[in-house]
């Protein structure tokens, strides 16, 4: 099958949908709404009308978020219908990323009930219990009385190898951070493996996007855990996703046992010179009295910079070769960005943030 | 109905500023003027004029109106419709009062939603337990039957409820049901109440049934409460509905007036405005301006000829009966100013094409009935959203149904049967190979559709020639591939092809007219380049000779290619009409054959009903799409440039926002 016949239909369909994404007026009205109920009402009559209907029936923001999540699963599955098995396998891995989020939520719920002894009664309703990619028994997982019962619920799925690696004791003492980190690693491994099935052109596009994606994730890890939470280098070594330029350059330092946060900062500055200014402000040697709140502000600003960069990259794909997997990746990214924007504003309204704060956090 | 786009006039008026508001409102009532900025017409003296300044921030008006609309949506209250009498109320919107009302309603709704959330969370827990009971997954819930010492059941119920469990009294005991995962929080409560488990098997068995009914009843109660909350919200909005409607109308009038006045320019005492009006409404608009200003105004009309025609907005007026076909034209593009209105031609060609592809009295009747039922439904439910069968589709079916029925009469088909004799020829007999007469095989049908295509293409060419004459583009009329030379070549081509087919694919006409009919028009088309070069040179844009020769040769080659391949492919494209018609008959024949296999009359009827339903759904859709495609690509390509700008008068129903 040629690239043209593979992508002609789906690209036309997705480009039309991309044109319909992210209406400025909608976001503005949501931000200006005085409370959550009115913010959700602005979605009525738009592409997101179903979210308003869910809120109208339940009055529950988390049910709205579940509806958004199900929509996300829905459009990925719709894409799969239009693809051959070669590209379909790759999109299936992308869908596993969403499944991974659902899985993490289910495990967090179990952790909350079984380890932290917090009531979770109705919260089980916020988990999507349908099969996304792998046949995971979420009901069994949430209701598991022991860690081993929970691990059993993942049998026959790629996640089993990760979950069976941990014991009830290690989970109780260390929490879920490590297990979630390993699930992330598993996904990236499966993602990079799935590139082998793509055509050469598709592989190039996908690799270029996800290598930057990994870089961004690793940089954020350095900032969050290295700068903000002061993690040790061994811990940092575990967190890094083992792909991309940032990892490659940092690996030598990691192997030598010399990873310094400020030398990492210089490496990032070299790879992403546009962000040098923000990174300089985060330099703890040059600014030893930098406060935690300033650090949080700069971290947020840096995250926005990286997000903008990613946004530009995906938008750029749309002006390139139309007969690659790029259009589909751009659509997924842009749609996800819109969903996150809506989710972000609604959460902000739930916590009664004022208009100015919402704008500050969004931009 | 105008055969051509409506003639327009440009009005420029100067009115006293203190009368400007009244003039604006009267013009809004009529809704027949498209305003333009005065500086778009005359650059002179523009500096001396001041632009209109809004008294209120446009954004404030739009945002407040949007908030009211959002409140209406939350209370499922219908959006008001602006009427002429709403223009009479001349009050500046009281934004503070509106804000206070909206804030109080918004706060009330949010409080109710929060309550609704608590109820639906409780309902979710019950639903989860019920689902486990239903699926017999007893490992996920705890059902206990027992007794307590020295404490009341109400106390136990209250404490268990806080821990996420439910309990109720039955004869000889108390039943408690909860999710097993909550056991760590429920057990201490049970211990505190000195719960003693009851081991009677009969009681245990009955407890599950009782618990299920209890939970179902509890859920029903919660769901009713949730509905009640929604009802309370609806009532809260309804109570203030009229007040909100008045505010909304007030804001909308203000918004529209602001929009119109944003086109005004002002001196100290006068307001100057300008806009396009259909020529047949010239007197009406002039009278309004004169009477509302008590004659203290200066009005100047500019004829459309004085302005570049590409800047004149285009209004097409078709009778209401042709509205569904006007939508087809509008979806394609806006015709050029002064050109032919394509709507009536599309109406005829679309229905004819559909008739030829989907000819059946019975199936046409079904389409007509579906259209009528759909229209009736939407009339009764004006607020309901368009479904798969949208309002537009239902309206279109009112035309396509009868067209199909007429086709059925001509070709003798009723639900795939020949119950009524054909007025022209029996399509089924022709396709199935047992027809006699002039049309006796599928080639005959193909011939009809090709002739039909030629008729459509020639109609398109003639319409194009009329448009070009009206636009005074005589050179294009002569040289263009869709001009006279293109027409002659097409006619000669048809003559040659029919002769070729007529002689059994052996020879072309031997008459010297064939050579003349090809060479002369081609030579004229070749001359297009040099003629255009001379005209450009006279206008002062002299081109190099080599450039002219190069352009002429290239243009000629491309034009020749487009004429020969384009006309041929466009004509043959109409064979799809025959293809769809033949497929329609073949499918019905197949179902007829299948229905005779079981030998059971009920099965026969069922198969034919199913066959008809499938054919109506699939073939009806295909015929509709193909007819649209033929109109857009083979018919419109000939005469419809789509370079016009649509006329958008501002009226009470305009969907204008002033904040963007």
Interface residues (C-beta under 8 A of the other chain):
Chain A: X25 X29 X32 X33 X34 X35 X36 X37 X38 X41 X42 X44 X45 X52 X55 X56 X57 X58 X59 X60 X61 X63 X113 X114 X117 X119 X120 X121 X122 X124 X125 X139 X142 X143 X145
Chain B: X63 X66 X67 X70 X71 X73 X74 X103 X106 X107 X109 X110 X112 X113 X114 X115 X116 X117 X119 X120 X121 X122 X124 X125 X127 X128 X137 X139 X140 X163 X164 X179 X180 X181 X182 X184 X185 X226 X229 X230 X657 X660
